[in-house]
Amino acid sequence: MELLRDSIPMVSLASSAAALYARVASAFLRPGLPRLAALLPVVALLAAAPLAFTSSAMLRGTSAFFLAWLGAFKFVLLAAGLGPLAVDGLPVLSFLFTALLPVKLRRGGCPGAAAKSVSLVSCAAKVAAIATILHLYESKIQLLHRYIRLAMYGIHIYCFLDLLLPCIAAAGSALGMELEPPFDRPYLASSLRDFWGRRWNLMVSAILRPSIYDPVRARAGKAAGVVATFLVSGLMHEAMVYYMTLWLPTGEMTAFFLLHGVCCVAEEWCARRWVARRWPPPPRPVGSLLVMAVSAGSSFWLFFPPICREGSE
């Protein structure tokens, strides 16, 4: 516990100092190789920082998501003059908040475009769900059927992220920053493209779009851009699992996201053919159920096993 108390301020101060250095360096260097060379030490520090949390897999995983994935990608984009950090006149506090946390500043919106307020009932339900699941982890987890355990892990991940990220957004709002919502009711997704592109973990989508999807699409077409984006997402999820478990990657996470990337491409192809034949669109609840079925089935098969191996639960 003492090591954990020491690590949190150390990582916070080191990451903040690195971000401030990147801000100053970017002000003197044009986008391109010189700026990239100047920012590579920042990327390396952010990649190493989560390993300071030697006694907490949850903190390692969370900080790796914030710093080693999103933060590192934001600084690589900044080296190219792109992304959320490449904004002229961005205040220092907003720069740090955007660089080191999974948030995206809202720009060009009207006052009525603010993020939806968080329901206290919804928050209470998620807290209760997490508390119940944590109790089951400690007492009866090995007595439950494997698929029930996997479903619990899925609910735990969603509730944790859907509580943590809006809390960060609320802190930003309290500091005068208007932030975009990190989720948009993913359980209402009508298609896999709707789920991944417009509803689930929108901070990741906002980073992968300019860094992977846009350049690949410009050179090789839309389908290649989609598959490349899911491939990189899979590789980064492999890295996140390594940070949490300190076990070598198995490739299952990459396979999960590649599968969903191919499914999204096939889904769009089928949608175009459906419209061309002038068939009526399927009912939205049917689409939502199919998305849930595909997501749950593939998650049980490929997503959860790497983080639920024997001894890791």
C-alpha positions as CSV (number, residue, x, y, z in Angstrom):
1,M,0.0,0.0,0.0
2,E,2.9,2.4,0.8
3,L,4.4,1.6,-2.6
4,L,1.0,2.4,-4.2
5,R,0.8,5.7,-2.4
6,D,4.3,6.6,-3.6
7,S,3.7,5.5,-7.2
8,I,0.5,7.5,-7.8
9,P,2.1,11.0,-7.2
10,M,5.3,9.9,-8.9
11,V,3.6,8.8,-12.1
12,S,1.3,11.8,-12.1
13,L,4.2,14.3,-11.7
14,A,6.4,12.5,-14.3
15,S,3.6,12.3,-16.8
16,S,2.6,15.9,-16.3
17,A,6.2,17.1,-16.7
18,A,6.6,15.1,-19.9
19,A,3.4,16.5,-21.3
20,L,4.5,20.1,-20.5
21,Y,7.9,19.4,-22.2
22,A,6.0,18.1,-25.2
23,R,3.9,21.3,-25.3
24,V,7.0,23.5,-25.2
25,A,8.9,21.4,-27.8
26,S,5.9,21.4,-30.2
27,A,5.8,25.2,-30.0
28,F,9.4,25.4,-31.4
29,L,9.3,22.5,-33.9
30,R,7.3,22.1,-37.0
31,P,5.2,18.9,-37.5
32,G,7.3,16.2,-38.9
33,L,10.4,14.1,-38.1
34,P,12.1,16.7,-35.8
35,R,9.0,17.1,-33.7
36,L,8.5,13.3,-33.6
37,A,12.1,12.8,-32.5
38,A,11.6,15.3,-29.7
39,L,8.4,13.6,-28.5
40,L,9.6,10.0,-28.7
41,P,11.0,10.2,-25.1
42,V,7.5,11.3,-23.9
43,V,5.9,8.3,-25.6
44,A,8.5,6.0,-24.1
45,L,7.9,7.4,-20.6
46,L,4.1,7.1,-20.9
47,A,4.6,3.5,-22.0
48,A,6.8,2.7,-19.0
49,A,4.9,4.6,-16.4
50,P,2.1,2.1,-15.7
51,L,4.7,-0.5,-14.7
52,A,5.4,1.5,-11.6
53,F,2.1,0.2,-10.1
54,T,3.7,-3.2,-9.2
55,S,1.1,-4.2,-6.6
56,S,-2.2,-3.3,-8.5
57,A,-3.2,-4.9,-11.7
58,M,-6.3,-2.6,-11.9
59,L,-4.1,0.5,-11.6
60,R,-1.6,-0.8,-14.1
61,G,-4.4,-1.5,-16.6
62,T,-6.2,1.7,-16.1
63,S,-3.1,3.9,-16.3
64,A,-1.9,1.9,-19.3
65,F,-5.1,2.7,-21.1
66,F,-4.8,6.4,-20.2
67,L,-1.1,6.9,-20.8
68,A,0.5,4.0,-22.8
69,W,-2.4,3.9,-25.3
70,L,-4.4,7.1,-25.6
71,G,-1.7,9.4,-24.3
72,A,1.1,8.0,-26.5
73,F,-1.2,8.1,-29.6
74,K,-2.1,11.7,-28.9
75,F,1.5,12.7,-28.8
76,V,2.3,10.8,-32.0
77,L,-0.5,12.7,-33.6
78,L,0.8,15.9,-32.2
79,A,4.1,15.2,-33.9
80,A,2.2,15.2,-37.2
81,G,0.3,18.3,-36.3
82,L,-2.9,16.3,-35.8
83,G,-5.2,15.2,-33.0
84,P,-6.7,16.9,-30.0
85,L,-3.4,18.4,-28.7
86,A,-2.6,20.2,-32.0
87,V,-4.9,23.1,-31.2
88,D,-3.6,26.7,-31.2
89,G,-4.1,28.5,-28.0
90,L,-5.1,25.4,-26.0
91,P,-4.8,26.4,-22.3
92,V,-2.2,24.6,-20.2
93,L,-4.7,22.9,-17.9
94,S,-6.8,21.8,-20.9
95,F,-3.7,20.5,-22.6
96,L,-2.7,18.4,-19.6
97,F,-6.3,17.1,-19.1
98,T,-6.6,16.1,-22.8
99,A,-3.1,14.6,-23.0
100,L,-3.2,12.4,-19.9
101,L,-6.9,11.5,-19.5
102,P,-9.4,9.8,-21.8
103,V,-11.3,12.9,-22.7
104,K,-12.0,14.9,-25.8
105,L,-12.8,18.6,-25.7
106,R,-16.0,19.7,-27.4
107,R,-15.5,22.4,-30.0
108,G,-17.8,24.5,-32.0
109,G,-20.9,23.4,-30.0
110,C,-23.7,25.5,-28.7
111,P,-24.6,25.7,-25.0
112,G,-27.3,23.1,-25.5
113,A,-24.9,20.6,-26.9
114,A,-23.3,19.7,-23.6
115,A,-22.9,16.1,-22.6
116,K,-26.0,14.5,-21.2
117,S,-26.1,14.6,-17.4
118,V,-25.5,11.3,-15.6
119,S,-28.5,9.7,-14.0
120,L,-28.0,9.1,-10.3
121,V,-30.2,6.1,-10.5
122,S,-28.0,4.7,-13.3
123,C,-24.9,5.4,-11.3
124,A,-26.3,3.7,-8.2
125,A,-27.3,0.7,-10.2
126,K,-23.8,0.4,-11.6
127,V,-22.2,0.8,-8.2
128,A,-24.5,-1.9,-6.8
129,A,-23.6,-4.2,-9.7
130,I,-19.9,-3.7,-9.2
131,A,-20.2,-4.3,-5.4
132,T,-22.2,-7.5,-6.0
133,I,-19.7,-8.8,-8.5
134,L,-16.7,-8.0,-6.3
135,H,-18.4,-9.9,-3.5
136,L,-18.9,-12.9,-5.7
137,Y,-15.2,-12.7,-6.8
138,E,-14.2,-13.1,-3.2
139,S,-16.6,-15.8,-2.2
140,K,-18.3,-17.9,-4.9
141,I,-16.5,-17.2,-8.2
142,Q,-15.2,-20.7,-8.7
143,L,-18.6,-22.2,-8.0
144,L,-20.2,-20.4,-10.9
145,H,-20.5,-21.7,-14.4
146,R,-17.7,-20.4,-16.7
147,Y,-20.2,-18.5,-18.9
148,I,-21.8,-16.8,-15.9
149,R,-18.3,-15.7,-14.8
150,L,-17.5,-14.4,-18.2
151,A,-20.8,-12.5,-18.3
152,M,-19.9,-11.0,-14.9
153,Y,-16.5,-9.8,-16.2
154,G,-18.3,-8.1,-19.1
155,I,-20.7,-6.3,-16.8
156,H,-17.9,-5.4,-14.5
157,I,-15.8,-3.8,-17.3
158,Y,-18.8,-1.9,-18.7
159,C,-19.9,-0.6,-15.3
160,F,-16.4,0.4,-14.3
161,L,-15.7,2.3,-17.5
162,D,-19.1,3.9,-17.6
163,L,-18.6,5.2,-14.0
164,L,-14.9,6.2,-14.3
165,L,-15.0,8.0,-17.6
166,P,-18.0,10.2,-16.9
167,C,-16.5,11.1,-13.5
168,I,-13.4,12.3,-15.3
169,A,-15.6,14.2,-17.8
170,A,-17.5,15.8,-14.8
171,A,-14.2,16.9,-13.3
172,G,-13.3,18.6,-16.6
173,S,-16.6,20.3,-16.7
174,A,-16.1,21.6,-13.2
175,L,-12.8,23.1,-14.4
176,G,-14.7,24.9,-17.2
177,M,-14.0,22.4,-20.0
178,E,-16.8,21.1,-22.1
179,L,-16.2,17.5,-22.9
180,E,-17.8,15.0,-25.2
181,P,-19.4,11.9,-23.6
182,P,-17.3,8.7,-23.6
183,F,-20.2,6.4,-24.2
184,D,-23.6,6.7,-25.9
185,R,-25.8,3.8,-24.6
186,P,-23.9,1.0,-26.4
187,Y,-26.7,-1.5,-25.5
188,L,-28.9,0.3,-28.0
189,A,-26.5,-0.2,-31.0
190,S,-28.4,-1.2,-34.1
191,S,-25.3,-2.6,-35.9
192,L,-21.7,-3.5,-35.1
193,R,-20.6,-0.3,-37.0
194,D,-23.0,1.7,-34.8
195,F,-21.6,0.0,-31.7
196,W,-17.9,0.5,-32.4
197,G,-18.0,3.8,-34.3
198,R,-20.7,5.8,-32.4
199,R,-21.4,4.3,-29.0
200,W,-18.7,2.3,-27.3
201,N,-15.6,4.0,-25.8
202,L,-15.7,7.0,-28.1
203,M,-12.3,8.2,-26.9
204,V,-10.6,5.3,-28.6
205,S,-12.5,5.9,-31.8
206,A,-11.6,9.5,-31.8
207,I,-7.9,8.6,-31.6
208,L,-7.8,5.6,-34.0
209,R,-9.7,7.5,-36.7
210,P,-7.0,10.2,-37.5
211,S,-4.0,7.9,-36.6
212,I,-5.0,4.7,-38.4
213,Y,-8.3,4.8,-40.3
214,D,-7.9,8.1,-42.2
215,P,-4.4,7.5,-43.6
216,V,-5.0,3.8,-44.5
217,R,-8.4,4.6,-46.1
218,A,-6.7,7.4,-48.2
219,R,-4.2,4.9,-49.6
220,A,-6.0,1.5,-49.7
221,G,-9.8,2.2,-49.4
222,K,-12.4,2.1,-46.7
223,A,-12.4,-1.6,-46.0
224,A,-8.7,-1.7,-45.5
225,G,-9.0,1.3,-43.2
226,V,-11.6,-0.5,-41.1
227,V,-9.6,-3.7,-40.8
228,A,-6.3,-1.9,-40.1
229,T,-8.1,0.1,-37.3
230,F,-9.4,-3.0,-35.7
231,L,-6.0,-4.7,-36.0
232,V,-4.3,-1.9,-34.2
233,S,-7.0,-1.9,-31.6
234,G,-6.5,-5.6,-31.1
235,L,-2.7,-5.2,-30.7
236,M,-3.2,-2.4,-28.2
237,H,-5.7,-4.5,-26.2
238,E,-3.0,-7.3,-26.2
239,A,-0.7,-4.7,-24.6
240,M,-3.3,-3.7,-22.1
241,V,-3.7,-7.3,-21.0
242,Y,0.0,-7.6,-20.6
243,Y,0.1,-4.5,-18.4
244,M,-2.6,-6.0,-16.2
245,T,-1.5,-9.7,-16.0
246,L,2.3,-9.4,-16.9
247,W,1.8,-12.4,-19.1
248,L,2.9,-12.7,-22.7
249,P,0.2,-12.0,-25.3
250,T,-1.8,-14.9,-26.7
251,G,-3.2,-13.3,-29.9
252,E,-6.8,-13.9,-28.9
253,M,-7.5,-10.2,-28.4
254,T,-6.1,-9.4,-31.8
255,A,-8.2,-12.2,-33.3
256,F,-11.3,-10.8,-31.5
257,F,-10.9,-7.3,-33.0
258,L,-9.9,-8.6,-36.4
259,L,-13.1,-10.7,-36.4
260,H,-15.2,-7.6,-35.6
261,G,-13.4,-5.6,-38.2
262,V,-14.1,-8.1,-40.9
263,C,-17.7,-8.4,-39.6
264,C,-18.1,-4.6,-39.9
265,V,-16.9,-4.6,-43.5
266,A,-19.2,-7.5,-44.3
267,E,-22.1,-5.8,-42.5
268,E,-21.6,-2.6,-44.6
269,W,-21.5,-4.6,-47.8
270,C,-24.7,-6.4,-46.9
271,A,-26.4,-3.1,-45.9
272,R,-25.6,-1.6,-49.3
273,R,-27.1,-4.6,-51.1
274,W,-30.1,-4.5,-48.8
275,V,-30.8,-0.8,-49.7
276,A,-30.1,-1.5,-53.4
277,R,-32.9,-4.1,-53.4
278,R,-35.2,-1.7,-51.6
279,W,-36.0,-4.1,-48.8
280,P,-37.5,-2.6,-45.6
281,P,-34.9,-2.1,-42.8
282,P,-35.1,-4.7,-40.1
283,P,-36.6,-3.6,-36.8
284,R,-34.1,-1.8,-34.6
285,P,-34.6,-4.2,-31.6
286,V,-33.7,-7.1,-33.9
287,G,-30.5,-5.4,-34.8
288,S,-29.7,-4.6,-31.2
289,L,-30.2,-8.3,-30.2
290,L,-28.0,-9.5,-33.0
291,V,-25.2,-7.0,-32.0
292,M,-25.5,-8.3,-28.4
293,A,-25.4,-11.9,-29.5
294,V,-22.4,-11.5,-31.8
295,S,-20.5,-9.4,-29.2
296,A,-21.3,-11.7,-26.3
297,G,-20.4,-14.9,-28.3
298,S,-17.1,-13.6,-29.6
299,S,-16.2,-12.1,-26.2
300,F,-16.7,-15.4,-24.4
301,W,-14.7,-17.1,-27.1
302,L,-11.8,-14.6,-27.6
303,F,-11.9,-11.5,-25.5
304,F,-12.2,-12.7,-21.9
305,P,-10.1,-15.9,-21.9
306,P,-6.7,-13.9,-21.9
307,I,-7.7,-12.0,-18.8
308,C,-9.4,-14.9,-17.0
309,R,-6.8,-17.6,-17.1
310,E,-6.4,-19.9,-14.2
311,G,-4.9,-18.0,-11.4
312,S,-5.7,-14.5,-12.7
313,E,-9.3,-14.2,-11.4
